[in-house]
Amino acid sequence: MEIIKIVILSLSSLLLIYVGLMRLSNPMKTYLKNSGITLSKDASLLNEIRGMSAVMLSAGILALLGIVFTPLTFTSHVVAALIFLGFAIGRLISLKADGTPSKQITQGIVFELVLGTANILCLMSL
């Protein structure tokens, strides 16, 4: 079971770090490439996106630390589960309220639900 926890935290951390870094460094290009969304060069919008991207990056770093430092494993799973399930719940609410998003975003919902649930299952086995 220990190896499964390491794999789940590794996948969670890599995804959060990658997406966090890409959106933090170049949100306009990243959103267009990964979600098909064209962002305007609005300073307030980009500020909000970069702020959320920094949260994702920080959560990814914490998840990565949970692999190396076992006292942080529990916290890493909690944070990863909250981030992934939080995004998934928000997207599901948007799906109901706003309609069907692009294919890329729909695939993102699936990944978020899978990784969020996987982290919850790891928590239940601690």
N, C-alpha and C positions, 0 to 999 in steps of 0.2 A: 504493500500500500504506500510505503514511503516514496517509492520511485514515481508512483502516479501523482502524488502531491507535488513532487519536484517538477514533473512534466507540466502539470496544470499551472503552477506558478511561473514556470519558464514561458509557456505560451502567453499567459496573461501579461507578464512583464514585457515581453518582446513586443506584443501588439500595442500595449499602452505607451511604451517608450517610443516606438516607431511613429505611431499616429500623433502622439504629443509633439515630438520633434518636428515632424513634417508640417503640421498645422501651425506650430509656433514660428517656424522659420519662414514659411511661405504659404500662408493660408489661401490666397487666391488661386494659386496653381494647384495646391493639394486638393481643395474642394472640387475644382473643375475636373481634375484627373480621377479622383476616387469616388465622387458622388454625382458628377455631372452638373454641379451647381456653379453658376457664374456669380461671383461676389462683386459688389461695387466697391470702389476705393473710398469707402466711408470710414473715417477714423474711429468712430464709436463702434461700428459693427466689427471692424478688425480688432479693436481693443477687447471686445467681449470674446471673440473667437480665440485670440491669443491667451486670454486669461483662463478660459476653459482648457485650452491646450496645455498650459502649464500645470493645471490640476491633473490632467491625464498623465503627463510626463512624471510628475511627482508620485502618483499612485504606482506607475510602472517601476520607478526606482525602489519604492517601498516593497513591492512584490518581489523584485529581484533580491533585495536584502533579506527577505524571508527565506530564500533558498540557502543563503550563505550563513546567516545567523539564526539558528533555530529558535531563540527566544522571540523572534519577530514573525515566525511562521503563522501563528494564529492571527495576528494583526494584519499580516499580508493577505491572508485569505479573506478576512472581513472586508478590507478596503477594496480588494479586487471584486468581490461579490457585490458590494455596494455600487461601485462604479459601473460594472457591466449591467447589473440588473436595473440600476437607476436609469441608464441610457435606454435600455430595452423598454422599461415601463413608460418612460417619456415618449418614446417612438410609437409604442402601441396606442397611447392616448392620442397622439397626433394622427395616427392612422385612422382612428375612429372620428376624430374631430375635423381633420383636414383632407382626408382621402389618401389614396395609395401613392407612396413615393416612388422614386426610381428603383430599378432593379438592384443597383449597388447598395442602396440604403436598406432595401428589404433583406438582402443577404447579410448586411451588417446586423440587423435585428436578430437573425438566426445565430450568428457568432456570439453576440452579446448574451443571448439567452443560454447558449451552450456553456460558455465560459463562466457566466454568473452562477448557473446551476452546478457546474463542476466544482467551483470554489465552495459553494454551500455544502455539497456532499463531502468535501475534504474537511470542512469544519465539523461536520457531524461525526467524523471518524477520529477526531483528535481526542 
